[in-house]
Amino acid sequence: MSDLFEEPDEINEIDEPCNIEETTPLLEELIGEEEEIPPKKVKKPRKPLTEARKAQLREQLKKGREASLLKRSAKKNVKVMDKIKKEEAKVEVSVKKKILSEMEREQELEERLTIKIRNKIKKEQEDERKDNELKSLRQQVEELKMRSKTIKEEPSAIHEEPTGKVLRKSKPSEPIDIPKYNKFSPHNHFMGNRFY
């Protein structure tokens, strides 16, 4: 618990009674001490300025104003230059984008043209190959026609009957019974198939 509510073990009794009159001068002394303010420092009066000093101060003021004007104009110029640089950067980016898009378009056109040219070359090569095949086939046909003319001139050599044993055609044997594929047959199942 708190010590405030506990009773002290020893009670101290004051032998002297408290007199209100005696305590009031103490309070007045404390109040008087607070009211005492340290004395203010007195400023020394300025000496009058001489004309030379006034002229020097005017020159310094003029130089300071010129310097501050230069600084302000430099800052303004820097801001203007920053704006100009930002605008130039934006314009440069847009120009680059346009150039890149134009380059991409040109590349696409070039790719399309190269594809068309390749296809045309392939078609020409195919046509040339077909022409060559046709020429070779025509030559073969001409050769066959020439042979057939020579064969017609010598008919006795082709139609001669062979001498000796002649093979005769035998009767066709009975057809072999091949079972049809049945996907439900256990023999055709992948686990039971002996070929796997």
LUMRO-921939 format. One record per residue: x, y, z of N, C-alpha, C in turn. Coordinates in steps of 0.1 Angstrom, whole numbers, padded with zeros to 4 digits, always signed. Layout:
REM residues N
XYZXYZXYZ ...
//
This chain:
REM residues 196
+0008-0012+0000+0000+0000+0000+0009+0012+0000 +0002+0023-0002+0009+0036-0003+0013+0040+0011 +0024+0048+0011+0029+0053+0024+0021+0065+0029 +0013+0071+0020+0006+0082+0024-0005+0079+0035 -0010+0068+0034-0022+0064+0043-0017+0057+0056 -0005+0054+0056+0000+0047+0068+0003+0057+0079 +0002+0053+0091+0005+0061+0102+0019+0059+0106 +0026+0070+0109+0040+0068+0112+0042+0062+0126 +0053+0055+0128+0055+0048+0140+0058+0058+0152 +0065+0068+0148+0069+0078+0158+0062+0091+0155 +0057+0097+0164+0051+0110+0162+0060+0121+0167 +0064+0130+0159+0073+0140+0163+0065+0152+0167 +0067+0157+0179+0060+0168+0184+0069+0180+0183 +0063+0192+0179+0071+0204+0178+0070+0211+0191 +0081+0215+0196+0082+0221+0209+0077+0236+0208 +0081+0242+0198+0077+0256+0196+0065+0257+0188 +0056+0265+0192+0044+0267+0184+0047+0276+0172 +0040+0274+0161+0043+0281+0149+0036+0295+0149 +0043+0305+0147+0038+0318+0147+0036+0324+0133 +0025+0328+0129+0022+0333+0116+0030+0346+0113 +0031+0354+0123+0037+0366+0121+0052+0365+0118 +0058+0354+0123+0072+0352+0121+0075+0347+0107 +0065+0340+0101+0067+0334+0088+0065+0344+0077 +0057+0355+0079+0054+0365+0069+0066+0372+0064 +0075+0376+0073+0087+0383+0067+0095+0374+0058 +0095+0361+0060+0102+0352+0052+0096+0352+0038 +0083+0352+0037+0076+0352+0024+0079+0365+0017 +0079+0376+0024+0082+0389+0018+0096+0389+0012 +0105+0383+0020+0119+0383+0015+0120+0375+0002 +0112+0364+0001+0113+0356-0011+0106+0363-0023 +0096+0370-0020+0089+0378-0031+0098+0389-0035 +0105+0395-0026+0114+0406-0030+0126+0402-0038 +0130+0390-0035+0142+0384-0043+0137+0382-0057 +0125+0377-0059+0120+0374-0072+0118+0387-0080 +0114+0398-0073+0112+0410-0080+0125+0417-0084 +0135+0414-0078+0148+0420-0082+0152+0416-0096 +0153+0425-0105+0157+0422-0119+0171+0428-0121 +0179+0420-0128+0192+0426-0130+0192+0438-0138 +0201+0448-0136+0200+0460-0143+0203+0458-0158 +0196+0465-0166+0197+0464-0181+0211+0471-0185 +0217+0465-0195+0229+0470-0200+0226+0482-0209 +0233+0492-0207+0231+0504-0215+0239+0503-0228 +0233+0506-0239+0240+0505-0252+0248+0518-0253 +0260+0517-0259+0268+0529-0261+0262+0536-0274 +0262+0548-0274+0257+0555-0286+0266+0554-0297 +0261+0553-0310+0270+0552-0321+0277+0565-0324 +0288+0563-0330+0296+0575-0334+0290+0579-0347 +0290+0592-0350+0285+0596-0363+0294+0591-0374 +0288+0587-0386+0295+0582-0397+0302+0593-0405 +0314+0591-0409+0321+0600-0417+0316+0598-0432 +0319+0608-0440+0315+0607-0454+0323+0596-0461 +0335+0594-0457+0343+0583-0464+0337+0569-0460 +0333+0568-0447+0327+0555-0443+0314+0553-0450 +0306+0564-0452+0293+0563-0458+0295+0559-0473 +0305+0565-0480+0308+0561-0494+0312+0547-0495 +0320+0542-0485+0325+0528-0485+0313+0519-0483 +0304+0522-0474+0292+0514-0472+0283+0513-0484 +0282+0525-0491+0273+0525-0503+0279+0516-0514 +0292+0517-0515+0299+0508-0525+0297+0494-0522 +0298+0490-0509+0296+0476-0505+0282+0472-0508 +0272+0481-0505+0258+0478-0507+0256+0476-0522 +0262+0485-0530+0260+0483-0545+0266+0470-0550 +0278+0467-0545+0284+0454-0549+0276+0442-0544 +0270+0443-0532+0262+0432-0527+0249+0430-0535 +0243+0441-0539+0231+0440-0547+0234+0434-0561 +0245+0439-0567+0249+0433-0580+0251+0418-0579 +0258+0414-0568+0261+0400-0566+0249+0392-0564 +0239+0397-0556+0227+0390-0554+0219+0389-0566 +0219+0400-0574+0212+0400-0587+0218+0389-0597 +0231+0389-0597+0238+0378-0605+0234+0364-0600 +0234+0362-0587+0230+0349-0582+0216+0345-0586 +0207+0355-0584+0193+0353-0587+0191+0350-0602 +0198+0358-0610+0196+0355-0625+0203+0342-0628 +0214+0338-0622+0220+0325-0624+0211+0314-0620 +0204+0315-0609+0194+0305-0604+0183+0304-0614 +0178+0316-0619+0167+0316-0628+0172+0310-0641 +0184+0313-0646+0189+0307-0658+0190+0292-0656 +0195+0287-0645+0196+0273-0642+0182+0266-0643 +0172+0273-0637+0159+0267-0637+0154+0267-0652 +0156+0277-0659+0152+0278-0673+0159+0267-0681 +0172+0266-0679+0180+0255-0686+0175+0241-0682 +0172+0239-0669+0167+0226-0665+0154+0223-0672 +0145+0233-0673+0132+0231-0681+0135+0228-0695 +0145+0236-0701+0148+0233-0715+0154+0219-0717 +0163+0215-0708+0169+0202-0708+0158+0191-0707 +0148+0193-0698+0138+0183-0696+0129+0182-0709 +0126+0194-0715+0118+0194-0727+0126+0187-0738 +0139+0190-0739+0147+0184-0749+0148+0169-0747 +0149+0164-0735+0149+0150-0732+0136+0144-0736 +0125+0150-0733+0112+0145-0737+0111+0144-0753 +0115+0155-0759+0115+0155-0774+0124+0144-0779 +0136+0142-0773+0145+0132-0778+0140+0118-0776 +0133+0116-0764+0127+0103-0762+0116+0100-0773 +0108+0110-0775+0097+0108-0785+0103+0106-0799 +0113+0113-0802+0120+0111-0815+0126+0097-0816 +0132+0093-0805+0138+0079-0805+0127+0069-0807 +0116+0071-0800+0105+0061-0802+0100+0061-0816 +0098+0073-0822+0094+0073-0836+0104+0066-0845 +0117+0069-0843+0127+0063-0851+0127+0048-0850 +0126+0044-0837+0126+0029-0835+0113+0023-0841 +0102+0029-0840+0090+0024-0847+0092+0023-0862 +0098+0034-0867+0100+0034-0882+0110+0023-0885 +0120+0021-0877+0130+0010-0880+0124-0003-0879 +0115-0005-0869+0108-0018-0868+0099-0020-0880 +0092-0010-0885+0084-0011-0897+0093-0015-0909 +0104-0008-0910+0113-0011-0921+0118-0026-0920 +0121-0030-0908+0126-0044-0906+0115-0054-0910 +0102-0050-0906+0091-0059-0909+0090-0060-0924 +0090-0048-0931+0089-0048-0945+0101-0056-0952 +0113-0054-0947+0124-0061-0952+0122-0076-0950 +0117-0080-0938+0115-0095-0936+0104-0100-0945 +0094-0092-0947+0083-0097-0957+0089-0098-0971 +0097-0088-0975+0103-0088-0988+0112-0100-0990 +0120-0103-0979+0129-0114-0980+0122-0127-0981 +0111-0128-0973+0103-0140-0974+0097-0142-0988 +0091-0131-0993+0086-0131-1007+0096-0136-1017 +0108-0129-1016+0119-0133-1025+0123-0147-1024 +0124-0152-1011+0128-0166-1009+0117-0175-1015 +0105-0172-1012+0094-0180-1018+0094-0180-1033 +0097-0168-1039+0098-0167-1054+0109-0176-1059 +0121-0175-1052+0133-0183-1056+0130-0197-1055 +0123-0201-1044+0120-0216-1042+0110-0220-1053 +0101-0211-1056+0091-0215-1067+0098-0216-1080 +0107-0207-1083+0115-0208-1096+0123-0220-1096 +0130-0224-1085+0138-0236-1084+0129-0248-1086 +0117-0248-1080+0108-0259-1082+0103-0260-1096 +0100-0248-1102+0096-0248-1116+0107-0254-1125 +0119-0249-1122+0130-0254-1130+0132-0269-1129 +0131-0274-1116+0132-0288-1114+0121-0296-1121 +0109-0290-1121+0098-0297-1128+0101-0297-1143 +0106-0286-1148+0109-0285-1162+0120-0295-1166 +0130-0296-1158+0140-0306-1160+0134-0320-1160 +0125-0323-1150+0119-0336-1150+0111-0339-1163 +0103-0328-1167+0095-0330-1179+0104-0332-1191 +0115-0325-1192+0125-0327-1203+0130-0342-1203 +0134-0346-1191+0140-0360-1190+0129-0370-1193 +0116-0368-1189+0105-0377-1192+0103-0377-1207 +0103-0365-1213+0101-0364-1227+0112-0372-1235 +0124-0370-1230+0135-0377-1236+0133-0393-1235 +0129-0397-1223+0126-0411-1221+0115-0416-1230 +0105-0408-1231+0094-0411-1240+0099-0413-1255 +0107-0403-1259+0113-0404-1272+0121-0416-1274 +0129-0419-1264+0137-0431-1264+0129-0444-1265 +0118-0444-1257+0109-0456-1258+0102-0457-1271 +0099-0445-1277+0093-0445-1290+0103-0451-1300 +0115-0447-1299+0125-0452-1308+0127-0467-1307 +0127-0471-1294+0128-0486-1292+0117-0493-1297 +0105-0487-1295+0093-0494-1300+0093-0496-1315 +0098-0486-1322+0100-0486-1336+0109-0498-1340 +0120-0499-1333+0130-0509-1336+0124-0523-1332 +0116-0523-1322+0110-0536-1318+0099-0540-1328 +0092-0531-1334+0082-0534-1344+0089-0539-1356 +0101-0535-1359+0108-0539-1371+0113-0554-1369 +0115-0558-1356+0120-0571-1354+0109-0579-1345 +0098-0582-1351+0087-0589-1343+0090-0604-1341 +0098-0610-1349+0101-0624-1348+0108-0627-1335 +0117-0618-1330+0125-0621-1319+0117-0621-1306 +0107-0613-1306+0099-0611-1293+0089-0623-1292 +0083-0627-1303+0072-0637-1302+0077-0651-1304 +0089-0654-1303+0093-0667-1304+0089-0675-1292 +0085-0687-1294+0082-0695-1282+0094-0702-1276 +0094-0702-1264+0106-0707-1257+0107-0722-1258 +0119-0727-1259+0121-0741-1259+0125-0746-1246 +0121-0758-1242+0125-0763-1229+0113-0764-1220 +0116-0764-1207+0105-0765-1198+0098-0752-1196 +0085-0753-1196+0077-0741-1194+0070-0743-1180 +0070-0732-1173+0063-0732-1160+0048-0729-1162 +0040-0738-1157+0026-0735-1158+0021-0729-1145 +0011-0722-1146+0004-0716-1135-0003-0727-1127 -0001-0727-1114-0008-0737-1106-0021-0731-1101 -0029-0740-1096-0042-0735-1091-0039-0727-1078 -0047-0717-1076-0044-0709-1064-0048-0718-1052 -0039-0717-1042-0041-0725-1030-0052-0719-1022 -0056-0727-1012-0067-0721-1003-0062-0709-0995 -0070-0700-0994-0066-0688-0986-0062-0691-0972 -0052-0684-0967-0048-0687-0953-0058-0679-0944 -0062-0686-0934-0071-0680-0925-0064-0671-0915 -0065-0658-0916-0058-0648-0907-0069-0642-0898 -0068-0644-0885-0078-0639-0876-0078-0623-0877 -0090-0618-0876-0091-0603-0876-0087-0598-0862 -0083-0586-0862-0079-0579-0849-0091-0576-0841 -0091-0581-0828-0102-0578-0819-0096-0571-0807 -0100-0559-0805-0093-0551-0794-0098-0556-0780 -0108-0564-0779-0113-0569-0767-0107-0583-0763 -0100-0588-0773-0094-0602-0771-0083-0601-0760 -0082-0611-0751-0071-0610-0741-0057-0612-0748 -0057-0618-0760-0044-0620-0766-0039-0607-0772 -0047-0597-0774-0043-0585-0780-0041-0574-0769 -0043-0578-0756-0041-0569-0745-0026-0566-0744 -0022-0554-0741-0008-0550-0741+0000-0558-0730 -0007-0562-0719+0000-0570-0709+0002-0584-0713 -0008-0589-0721-0007-0603-0725-0001-0606-0738 +0002-0595-0745+0008-0596-0759+0022-0600-0758 +0025-0611-0765+0039-0616-0763+0049-0608-0771 +0045-0598-0779+0054-0590-0786+0060-0578-0778 +0054-0575-0767+0059-0564-0759+0068-0569-0749 
//
